[in-house]
Amino acid sequence: MTLKNIFLAFGFISLASFPAQADILPLSSLSNYLNELRTVEAEFTQISMDGSLATGSIYIKRPGRIRFEYDAPNEALVLAAGGELAIFDPKGDAGPETYPLSKTPLGLILADDLDLARERMVTAHRFDGTSTILGVQDPAHPERGKIALIFTGPEPQLRQWVIEDQNGDQTVVVLNDFVTGNELGDSLFNIILNTKRRENR
């Protein structure tokens, strides 16, 4: 599975066990929680369909910026900034493949305001006994993919999401050591600067 396929389409599945909560988290609580997340730092574990694992660090600065920094020996990098999504494949050229952020599901969660009340925005809202699962899509362009976010706790805590490519292959991203509210420098997300750094390694 290529990095390009992973980040261009999102789907959902729930497969982690977390402490039980009483009931489904309401959409109003999820909407408030997501829109209050301005900066995020976390460690992630990515689980692919073939069972392979990759780890790394994720940084989010809303609106419009995200960084997936994979640990060695992978050394892949995915950035979003300035309306673009840039995917640096360590097996390819130093320069990234770029796509309009608005044409990927990442654009939804990186928007300044995620309006869950929009018609056909929410594709799933269910409780599996331990977690609330929220599926979201762009109502105007459902073909661009879906995002499923998985929350636990009586107050929303984002635990994971799952990615599904156009072939139906799914990749789980589990978040750990989740920290919000820290200052994050813009250089973390600068596509041109990070391209130059990778060219000079």
Secondary structure, 3 states (H helix, E strand, C coil): CCHHHHHHCCECCCCCCCCCCCCCCCHHHHHHHHHHCCEEEEEEEEECCCCCEEEEEEEEECCCEEEEEECCCCCCEEEEECCEEEEECCCCCCCCEEEEHHHCCHHHHCCCCCCCCCCCCEEEEEECCCCEEEEEECCCCHHHCEEEEEEECCCCEEEEEEEECCCCCEEEEEEEEEEECCCCCHHHHCHHHHHHHHHCC
